Amino acid sequence: MPPPPQSDSSAATPPFRLYNTLTRSVEPFEPAEGDTVRFYSCGPTVYNPAHLGNFRTFLFADLLRRTLRLRGWKVRQVMNLTDVDDKIIRRAHEQGKTIREVTEPVTAIFHEDREYLRIERAEVYPKATDYIPQMIALVARLIEQGVAYQADDKSVYFAIDRFPPYGKLSRLDTREVRAGARVAQDDYSKENAQDFALWKAAKPEDEAAGAAWDSPWGRGRPGWHLECSAMAIDLLGETLDIHCGGVDLIFPHHEDEIAQSEAATGHTFSRFWCHGAFLLNEGAKMAKRVGNVTTVQGLREGQVSAAAVRHFVFNTHYRKELNLSEEALEASTHAVRRVGDFAERLAGATGGTQELARAADVALAEVEAALFDDLNAPNALAGLFTFITRANAELDRHGSDKSALERAREVFAHINGVLDIVPDRRIDDPELVAWVDERIAARRAARDRRDFGEADRIRAELAGRGIVIEDTPAGTKWKPDR
């Protein structure tokens, strides 16, 4: 999605800059080779449907992907699907299923939720279980390099004291780490920073769940961290342009990815590391274990539109914590309704003014400057809404300049191509359409007999089904508030 041509008066395209967690600074970015950005983003562990906290991170990756393309680059994005780890095996054991029987339905839900929130499809969604040979090969390289060893429990571990740069991403002081201690589980805490498992010796529950494979070190399965390194290197090469995820993955997951990848290849694993902040629910981090989880299915059932969710998420910078509340979602619902009204008006206009074209040029410059400066989506939204105000004023003038109108449409389409916050107002349900028409007729009859209480009740009934009505000289118009 290249940007529309700049007008002669427009400034040069600003440099593209991103915050790099590795250096703790905002740095100029461009792809290392050619015009394609090699981009890896950590995806879901598919044992439970992802919650909105997860999807805030996935929306951040979507914003990054779309902004990279707005800048004129191509993107090759890989988002992994973790379909074997401790949690999944535990769930399979509890339900008497195989890991595949647990993960396949959850994977389908993830893609349904992703599509609902308009998150663009990555080029590749590798499943960990499809890359076992690559993982075994990576472990073998690490043993050959002398940074991995098989312990008495038959599992293979990475020796962090044999990789001096360990801790450079998280700024961990490895002098505080107990030498020789080992961490076998996947979901360990920041206090456990010792040698981590690359290949885990199979247990009976692993075999029962179909989570064990042959290897040079015996039957076993990969460690969580190993999975991402093997898939990223296989699909994107030994050095990535960008690796992103949530801030909770900086340590130990991304730290361990760096260690095993760079120890094996001798090359920088990723040039940039980008991390999104937490989504909070009334001030607490959203997490399954504390019960304050909101799902995309819940949003759908509550008739919260994807456009409103995207506006809500993008109205706070991705590196700042975001608090979920009913009031915030309601405010975003009203905001995107205004965007939708403008989109309809712009589509139906017959002409514009030169000032409309100038407002579009200014908006494009402001939005690009914001997005290219570490994905400053709040400033980009501000630029868009300023444009909507100015453009509406110019459309009120009923100008006849078709080229100016086309410029405004072109710029609006490119801005919305990144933010994607025009609500979907299509109705595809004939029964619903018939019901709405009947309710509007009943309301009209109530107004004719001056029963305004009944008319207001019907308006509220329509609103309860997500239908907004507007009384005009030509009659009552309606549209879904989605």
C-alpha positions in Angstrom: 0.0 0.0 0.0 2.2 2.8 -1.2 1.2 6.3 -0.1 -0.7 8.5 -2.6 1.5 10.9 -4.6 2.5 14.0 -2.6 1.5 17.4 -3.8 4.2 19.8 -5.0 3.9 21.7 -1.7 4.3 18.7 0.5 7.4 18.1 2.5 9.7 15.2 1.9 8.7 11.9 3.5 10.0 11.8 7.1 12.4 9.1 8.2 11.0 5.9 9.7 11.9 5.5 13.3 11.2 2.7 15.8 12.0 2.2 19.5 14.5 -0.6 19.8 14.2 -2.4 23.2 17.8 -3.7 22.7 19.2 -0.2 22.7 16.5 1.5 24.7 16.2 4.3 22.1 14.2 5.3 19.1 16.3 4.6 16.0 16.0 5.1 12.2 14.8 1.9 10.5 14.9 0.5 7.0 15.2 -3.1 5.8 18.7 -4.5 5.7 18.3 -5.9 2.2 16.2 -4.5 -0.6 12.7 -3.3 0.1 11.3 -6.2 2.1 11.0 -6.1 5.9 11.6 -9.5 7.5 9.3 -9.4 10.4 8.7 -12.0 13.2 5.9 -11.5 15.7 5.2 -13.9 18.6 1.7 -15.4 18.2 -0.7 -17.2 20.5 -0.2 -20.4 22.6 -3.3 -22.2 21.4 -4.6 -23.9 24.5 -7.3 -21.2 25.3 -8.8 -18.5 23.1 -6.6 -15.4 23.2 -7.9 -12.6 25.4 -7.9 -8.9 24.6 -4.6 -8.4 26.3 -3.1 -10.7 23.7 -4.9 -9.0 20.9 -3.6 -5.6 21.9 -0.2 -7.0 21.1 -1.5 -8.5 17.8 -3.1 -5.1 16.9 0.3 -3.4 17.6 1.9 -5.9 15.1 -0.9 -5.1 12.6 -0.3 -1.4 13.0 3.4 -1.9 12.4 2.8 -4.1 9.4 0.5 -1.6 7.7 2.7 1.3 8.5 5.7 -0.4 7.0 3.7 -0.9 3.8 2.5 2.7 3.9 6.2 3.7 3.9 6.5 1.8 0.6 8.2 -1.4 1.8 7.1 -4.9 1.3 6.6 -7.1 4.4 7.2 -10.8 5.0 5.6 -11.4 8.4 5.8 -14.7 10.3 3.6 -15.2 13.3 4.1 -18.5 15.1 1.4 -20.7 16.6 2.7 -22.4 19.7 0.9 -25.8 19.6 3.1 -27.8 22.0 4.2 -26.6 25.4 3.6 -27.3 29.1 0.1 -25.6 29.2 -1.1 -27.5 26.1 0.1 -30.9 27.4 -1.5 -30.2 30.8 -4.8 -29.3 29.1 -4.6 -32.4 26.9 -4.0 -34.6 30.0 -7.0 -33.0 31.8 -9.3 -33.6 28.9 -8.0 -37.0 27.8 -7.1 -35.6 24.4 -4.0 -35.2 22.1 -2.4 -31.9 21.8 -3.7 -31.6 18.2 -7.3 -32.2 19.5 -6.7 -29.3 22.0 -5.0 -26.8 19.6 -6.9 -27.1 16.3 -10.2 -25.7 17.6 -8.4 -22.9 19.5 -6.4 -22.1 16.4 -9.6 -21.7 14.4 -11.0 -19.4 17.0 -7.8 -17.3 16.9 -8.2 -16.7 13.1 -12.0 -15.9 13.5 -11.1 -13.3 16.2 -8.2 -12.0 14.1 -10.4 -11.5 11.1 -13.1 -9.9 13.2 -10.6 -7.3 14.5 -9.4 -6.8 10.9 -5.9 -7.9 11.7 -4.2 -8.5 8.3 -3.1 -12.1 7.6 0.6 -12.7 8.0 2.4 -14.3 5.2 3.1 -17.4 7.3 1.6 -18.9 10.4 3.9 -21.8 11.2 2.9 -24.4 13.8 5.7 -25.5 16.1 4.9 -29.2 15.6 5.6 -28.8 11.8 9.2 -27.7 12.5 10.5 -30.4 14.8 13.4 -31.4 12.4 14.6 -27.8 12.3 14.5 -27.6 16.1 16.5 -30.8 16.4 19.1 -29.5 14.0 19.4 -26.2 15.9 20.0 -28.1 19.2 22.6 -30.2 17.5 24.4 -27.0 16.3 24.4 -25.6 19.9 25.9 -28.8 21.3 28.6 -28.7 18.6 29.3 -25.1 19.6 29.7 -26.2 23.2 26.9 -24.0 24.6 24.4 -26.8 25.2 24.6 -30.1 27.1 22.5 -33.2 27.9 21.9 -33.5 31.7 21.3 -36.5 33.8 17.5 -36.1 33.3 18.2 -36.7 29.6 17.0 -33.2 28.7 19.3 -30.8 26.7 19.9 -27.4 28.3 21.5 -24.2 27.1 24.4 -23.1 29.4 23.9 -19.4 29.8 27.3 -18.9 31.4 28.9 -20.0 28.1 27.2 -17.2 26.2 28.7 -13.9 27.6 26.1 -11.6 26.0 23.2 -13.3 27.8 21.0 -10.7 29.4 21.7 -7.9 26.9 18.0 -7.4 25.9 16.5 -7.5 29.4 19.6 -5.9 31.1 19.8 -8.9 33.4 22.8 -9.0 35.7 24.0 -12.5 35.2 26.3 -12.3 38.2 23.1 -12.9 40.3 22.3 -16.1 38.5 23.1 -19.3 40.3 25.6 -21.3 38.2 24.5 -24.8 37.1 20.8 -24.4 38.1 18.3 -25.6 35.5 14.8 -24.5 34.5 12.8 -27.2 32.7 9.3 -25.7 32.7 8.1 -23.3 30.0 6.1 -20.9 32.1 8.8 -19.9 34.6 9.1 -16.5 36.4 11.8 -13.8 36.1 13.4 -15.1 39.3 14.4 -18.3 37.5 17.1 -17.2 35.0 19.2 -20.3 35.0 20.1 -22.8 32.2 16.9 -23.3 30.1 15.7 -26.4 28.4 16.1 -26.7 24.7 14.9 -30.3 24.4 12.9 -32.0 27.1 13.0 -35.7 27.8 9.6 -37.2 27.2 7.4 -38.0 30.1 4.4 -40.5 30.0 1.9 -37.6 29.7 3.9 -36.2 26.7 3.6 -39.6 25.0 -0.1 -39.9 25.8 -0.8 -36.5 24.3 1.2 -37.1 21.1 3.8 -34.6 22.2 7.0 -36.6 21.9 9.4 -37.2 19.0 12.6 -39.1 18.3 15.8 -37.3 18.5 19.6 -38.0 18.9 19.1 -37.5 22.7 16.1 -39.8 23.0 12.3 -39.3 22.8 11.4 -35.8 23.8 9.9 -32.4 22.8 11.2 -28.9 22.2 11.3 -26.2 24.7 9.1 -23.1 24.1 12.0 -20.7 23.4 13.6 -23.1 20.9 10.5 -23.2 18.8 10.5 -19.5 17.8 14.2 -19.5 16.9 14.0 -22.5 14.7 10.9 -21.2 12.8 12.2 -17.7 12.5 15.6 -18.7 11.1 14.1 -21.3 8.7 11.5 -18.9 7.3 13.3 -15.5 7.5 17.0 -16.2 7.7 19.6 -15.9 10.4 19.1 -12.1 10.9 15.6 -10.6 11.1 14.8 -7.0 10.6 12.2 -6.8 13.4 11.1 -9.2 16.1 8.1 -8.0 18.2 5.8 -9.1 20.9 4.4 -8.1 24.3 6.6 -6.6 27.0 6.1 -9.8 29.1 8.1 -11.7 26.5 11.3 -9.7 26.9 12.5 -12.0 29.6 12.9 -14.9 29.5 11.5 -15.7 26.1 13.2 -13.2 23.8 16.3 -13.2 25.9 16.6 -17.0 25.4 15.8 -16.7 21.7 18.7 -14.3 21.3 21.1 -16.6 23.2 20.3 -19.8 21.3 20.0 -18.2 17.9 23.2 -16.1 18.1 25.2 -18.9 19.8 24.3 -21.2 16.9 24.7 -18.8 13.9 27.3 -16.3 15.1 25.1 -13.5 13.7 22.7 -10.9 15.2 19.4 -12.6 15.5 17.2 -9.5 15.1 18.2 -5.9 14.3 15.2 -4.4 16.1 13.2 -5.7 19.1 9.8 -4.0 19.5 7.5 -4.6 22.4 3.9 -3.5 23.2 2.7 -2.6 26.7 0.0 -4.4 28.7 -3.7 -3.9 28.4 -5.2 -3.4 31.9 -8.7 -4.2 33.0 -9.7 -1.6 35.6 -6.0 -1.1 36.5 -4.9 -4.8 36.6 -2.9 -6.6 34.0 -5.2 -8.8 31.9 -4.4 -12.4 32.4 -6.3 -15.7 32.4 -4.9 -16.7 35.8 -6.5 -13.7 37.6 -9.9 -14.0 35.8 -10.1 -10.5 34.4 -10.3 -11.7 30.8 -12.3 -10.2 28.0 -12.5 -12.1 24.8 -13.2 -11.0 21.2 -16.3 -13.3 21.3 -17.5 -11.2 24.2 -17.0 -8.0 22.2 -19.0 -9.5 19.3 -21.8 -10.5 21.7 -21.8 -7.0 23.1 -22.0 -5.5 19.6 -18.7 -3.7 20.1 -17.4 -3.1 16.6 -13.9 -4.0 15.3 -13.6 -0.3 14.3 -14.3 0.8 17.9 -11.8 -1.7 19.3 -9.1 -0.5 16.9 -9.7 3.1 17.7 -9.6 2.3 21.5 -6.3 0.5 21.1 -4.7 3.0 18.8 -5.7 6.0 20.8 -2.9 5.1 23.3 0.7 4.7 22.2 1.7 1.1 21.9 4.5 1.5 24.5 2.1 2.9 27.2 -0.2 0.8 29.3 -3.9 0.9 28.3 -6.8 0.6 30.6 -10.0 -1.2 29.4 -13.3 0.3 30.5 -16.8 0.4 29.3 -16.6 4.2 29.1 -13.5 4.1 26.9 -15.1 1.6 24.5 -18.2 3.8 24.4 -16.2 6.9 23.5 -14.4 4.9 20.7 -17.8 3.8 19.4 -18.9 7.4 19.1 -15.6 8.4 17.5 -15.8 5.8 14.8 -19.4 6.6 14.1 -18.2 10.0 13.1 -15.6 8.5 10.9 -18.2 6.3 9.2 -20.5 9.3 8.7 -17.7 11.1 7.0 -16.7 8.1 4.9 -20.3 8.0 3.6 -20.5 11.7 3.0 -17.2 11.7 1.1 -18.3 8.8 -1.0 -21.5 10.5 -2.0 -20.1 14.0 -2.6 -20.0 15.3 -6.2 -17.3 17.9 -5.9 -14.9 19.7 -3.6 -12.7 22.8 -3.3 -9.0 23.5 -3.5 -9.0 24.0 0.2 -10.4 20.5 0.6 -7.4 19.2 -1.4 -5.0 21.2 0.7 -6.6 19.9 3.9 -6.0 16.4 2.6 -2.4 17.1 1.8 -1.9 18.4 5.3 -3.6 15.4 6.9 -1.5 13.0 4.9 1.7 14.8 6.0 0.6 14.9 9.7 -0.5 11.2 9.8 2.7 10.0 8.0 4.9 12.0 10.4 3.1 10.5 13.4 3.1 6.9 12.2 6.7 7.0 10.9 7.8 8.4 14.4 7.6 5.1 16.4 4.0 4.4 15.4 2.4 7.4 17.1 -1.1 6.3 16.4 -2.7 8.8 18.8 -1.2 11.7 16.8 -2.3 10.0 13.6 -5.8 9.8 14.9 -5.7 13.5 15.8 -4.6 14.3 12.3 -7.4 12.3 10.8 -10.1 13.9 13.0 -8.8 17.4 12.2 -9.0 16.5 8.5 -12.6 15.3 9.0 -13.6 18.6 10.6 -11.9 20.7 7.8 -13.2 18.4 5.1 -16.8 18.6 6.3 -16.6 22.4 6.4 -15.4 22.4 2.7 -18.0 19.9 1.6 -20.6 22.2 3.1 -19.5 24.7 0.4 -20.7 22.3 -2.3 -17.8 22.9 -4.6 -17.5 21.5 -8.1 -13.7 20.6 -8.2 -13.7 16.9 -8.9 -9.9 16.5 -8.7 -9.9 18.0 -5.2 -12.6 15.6 -4.1 -10.7 12.7 -5.6 -7.5 13.8 -3.7 -9.5 13.9 -0.4 -10.9 10.4 -1.1 -7.4 9.1 -2.0 -5.8 10.4 1.2 -8.7 9.2 3.4 -8.4 5.7 1.9 -4.7 5.6 2.6 -5.0 6.8 6.2 -7.8 4.4 6.9 -5.8 1.7 5.1 -3.5 1.8 8.2 -5.9 2.6 11.0 -9.0 0.7 9.5 -11.6 2.4 11.8 -14.5 2.9 9.4 -17.3 0.9 11.0 -19.0 -1.8 8.9 -22.6 -0.7 8.3 -23.7 -3.4 5.9 -26.7 -5.4 6.7 -26.8 -8.9 5.3 -29.7 -10.3 7.3 -33.0 -10.0 5.4 -35.0 -10.9 8.6 -33.3 -8.1 10.5 -34.0 -5.6 7.6 -37.7 -6.6 7.6 -37.9 -6.3 11.4 -36.3 -2.8 11.3 -38.7 -1.7 8.6 -41.7 -2.9 10.6 -40.4 -1.2 13.8 -39.9 2.1 12.0 -43.4 1.9 10.5 -44.8 1.2 14.0 -42.9 4.2 15.3 -44.2 6.4 12.5 -47.8 5.3 13.4 -47.1 6.1 17.1 -45.9 9.6 16.2 -48.9 10.2 14.0 -51.2 9.5 16.9 -48.9 11.6 19.1 -47.9 8.7 21.3 -44.4 9.9 21.8 -43.7 7.6 24.7 -44.3 4.6 22.4 -42.2 6.2 19.7 -39.3 6.7 22.1 -39.7 3.1 23.3 -39.4 1.8 19.8 -36.3 4.0 19.2 -34.7 2.4 22.3 -35.7 -1.1 21.0 -34.0 -0.4 17.7 -30.9 1.0 19.5 -30.8 -2.2 21.6 -30.4 -4.2 18.4 -27.6 -1.8 17.2 -29.8 0.3 14.9 -29.5 4.1 14.7 -32.3 6.1 13.2 -32.5 9.6 12.0 -35.6 11.6 11.2 -35.2 13.7 8.0 -37.6 15.7 5.7 -37.5 12.7 3.4 -38.5 10.3 6.1 -36.8 8.1 8.7 -33.4 6.8 7.8 -31.6 4.0 9.6 -28.2 2.3 9.7 -26.5 -0.3 11.9 -24.3 1.3 14.6 -21.4 -1.2 14.1 
